[in-house]
Amino acid sequence: MRIGDYFRQRRIEKNLSEEDVTCFIGFQSSMLYDFETFDDNDIDGWSVEEYKRYCSILEVNQVDFTKVAMQDMIDMPLASIVKKRREEKGLSIDTLSNLIEYESIIISNLESNNYNDVCIDFLKCISKELDIPLKLIFEKL
């Protein structure tokens, strides 16, 4: 489950509209919509106070959600986790390759359980771009 989906479910469970939440937080509804619907990383424009108010109104511990995105993938092999997260973000292998500045064949190899050309720096880039905890990546190698 994506983080944005988790927060949207919490909002719905509490019978709160997007307007209710954005009025409480104090920003545009498009920012909340983007986070809950499309890009679960799209809180980079939020202030810390806005994020705290968001968690408060939904009664979510500020750090509890950090494990949500990976809970359904804990038992999956690394290749499957990388592919699933890439697809959830709507990235092709070529697009991801451009973003992290590594050749697409290395990503394809990783997604095929072939770690021969994989270096630590590459794994750090994959971790950052796909929001996969680096610790989990190393546990799966």
Buried (B, 14 or more C-beta within 10 A) or exposed (E): BBBBBBBBBBBEEEEBEBEEBBEBBEBEBEBBBBBBBEBBBBBEEBEEEBEEBBBEBBEBEEEEBEEBBBEEBEEBEBBBBBBBBBEBBEBEBEEBBEBBEBBBEBBEBBBEEEBEEBEEEBBEBBBEBBBBEEEBBEEBE
